[in-house]
Amino acid sequence: MTLLQKTEDIIVLKEEKIIADWSADMYEIDETGTEDVAFLLSCLGVTPKRILEIACGSGRILVPLAKAGHVAVGLDMDEAMLRKIPAKAEGVDNITWRIADAIVDDWENGYDVVVIAGNFLMNIVSEEGPERAQQILLEKAKFALKPGGMLYIDYNHTFYPEQWYVHPGERVIWEGTDSHGTTGRMLLCDSTYDAATGLIRSVRRYELETATGEKIRKEMPSVKHYVSLEQIHTWLSEEGFRIEKEYGDYAENPIGETTGRAIICAAVTEE
Ligand SMILES: C[S@@+](CC[C@H](N)C(=O)[O-])C[C@H]1O[C@@H](n2cnc3c(N)ncnc32)[C@H](O)[C@@H]1O
């Protein structure tokens, strides 16, 4: 490796850290919903359960699970997001989390409930590609659960993905200043949806300036896979799950033309 190559790698790593720190702070500022958390807690009931949350991020869901008395275990690949948890979980001892790639790393087993919520199903990042990664999540959930255990999935669902996901031009998703003084915005550009493959493609662009005046402009291609209701039903059935409850919103309406979510409680069947 040449000295030049090494210096370039260090610059890329530094930029990645600045972007990760800024993104984690923007997530904390913008994504403060509690309705989905309250709904999950009501589905779980009051008996304490051993729960694994995949992609727990900054603990928005994980910490309330622990505070409600459940034994809460979280996995996430983003260290900057995980660093937000300790302050929220102070004094709570029935919570653990670790850095892990949900597709590559071991989940361990013996859980009563596996949670794949916060639209993670649509936001998974993996070298496997988004659709295969989604299937792997269900395969791994099956092995992580006790017999009769429950998989809880909550993601953005519509019967008209072409209307939701096609956005020519640019949209500002996050804008603001983080706790390090890095300021700027993240935009999603030219989102397209391919009905044949279910793939949603866009470019994520960061335009940031650090407190010391360093300018970062980075474009990252993003490919997500839209999971239709039919597809998730097929995958769950293939993995031996039985759907026990299914809702289209937090008011418990069935999934329909005007509801915006798929909230699924599926039990792993005993073989
Ligand atoms: C939209 S956030 C959701 C966080 C949290 N579940 C919530 O609802 O607040 C998505 C999270 O997925 C994580 N993530 C994406 N791909 C992952 C993977 N392959 N393994 C582990 N975490 C992943 C990201 O790091 C990010 O924290």
The ligand as an SDF file (V2000), in Angstrom:
LIG
                    3D

 27 29  0  0  0  0  0  0  0  0999 V2000
  -34.1810    3.2980   10.6720 C   0  0  0  0  0  0  0  0  0  0  0  0
  -32.9650    2.7840   11.8720 S   0  0  0  0  0  0  0  0  0  0  0  0
  -34.0640    1.9500   12.9910 C   0  0  0  0  0  0  0  0  0  0  0  0
  -33.5160    1.9260   14.3990 C   0  0  0  0  0  0  0  0  0  0  0  0
  -34.5060    1.4440   15.4450 C   0  0  0  0  0  0  0  0  0  0  0  0
  -34.9950    0.1010   15.1700 N   0  0  0  0  0  0  0  0  0  0  0  0
  -35.6640    2.3990   15.5660 C   0  0  0  0  0  0  0  0  0  0  0  0
  -36.7710    2.0540   15.1430 O   0  0  0  0  0  0  0  0  0  0  0  0
  -35.4720    3.5060   16.0470 O   0  0  0  0  0  0  0  0  0  0  0  0
  -32.2350    1.4830   10.9820 C   0  0  0  0  0  0  0  0  0  0  0  0
  -31.0530    0.8420   11.6960 C   0  0  0  0  0  0  0  0  0  0  0  0
  -30.6990   -0.3260   10.9750 O   0  0  0  0  0  0  0  0  0  0  0  0
  -29.3210   -0.5380   11.1580 C   0  0  0  0  0  0  0  0  0  0  0  0
  -28.8590   -1.5110   10.1700 N   0  0  0  0  0  0  0  0  0  0  0  0
  -28.9640   -1.4570    8.8200 C   0  0  0  0  0  0  0  0  0  0  0  0
  -28.4760   -2.5860    8.2660 N   0  0  0  0  0  0  0  0  0  0  0  0
  -28.0380   -3.3720    9.2980 C   0  0  0  0  0  0  0  0  0  0  0  0
  -27.4180   -4.6510    9.3800 C   0  0  0  0  0  0  0  0  0  0  0  0
  -27.1460   -5.3730    8.2680 N   0  0  0  0  0  0  0  0  0  0  0  0
  -27.1060   -5.1340   10.5960 N   0  0  0  0  0  0  0  0  0  0  0  0
  -27.3640   -4.4340   11.7220 C   0  0  0  0  0  0  0  0  0  0  0  0
  -27.9360   -3.2190   11.7130 N   0  0  0  0  0  0  0  0  0  0  0  0
  -28.2840   -2.6840   10.5160 C   0  0  0  0  0  0  0  0  0  0  0  0
  -28.7410    0.8500   11.0130 C   0  0  0  0  0  0  0  0  0  0  0  0
  -27.4560    0.9200   11.5760 O   0  0  0  0  0  0  0  0  0  0  0  0
  -29.7900    1.6910   11.7520 C   0  0  0  0  0  0  0  0  0  0  0  0
  -29.4410    1.8870   13.0970 O   0  0  0  0  0  0  0  0  0  0  0  0
  1  2  1  0
  2  3  1  0
  2 10  1  0
  3  4  1  0
  4  5  1  0
  5  6  1  0
  5  7  1  0
  7  8  2  0
  7  9  1  0
 10 11  1  0
 11 12  1  0
 11 26  1  0
 12 13  1  0
 13 14  1  0
 13 24  1  0
 14 15  1  0
 14 23  1  0
 15 16  2  0
 16 17  1  0
 17 18  1  0
 17 23  2  0
 18 19  1  0
 18 20  2  0
 20 21  1  0
 21 22  2  0
 22 23  1  0
 24 25  1  0
 24 26  1  0
 26 27  1  0
M  CHG  2   2   1   9  -1
M  END
$$$$
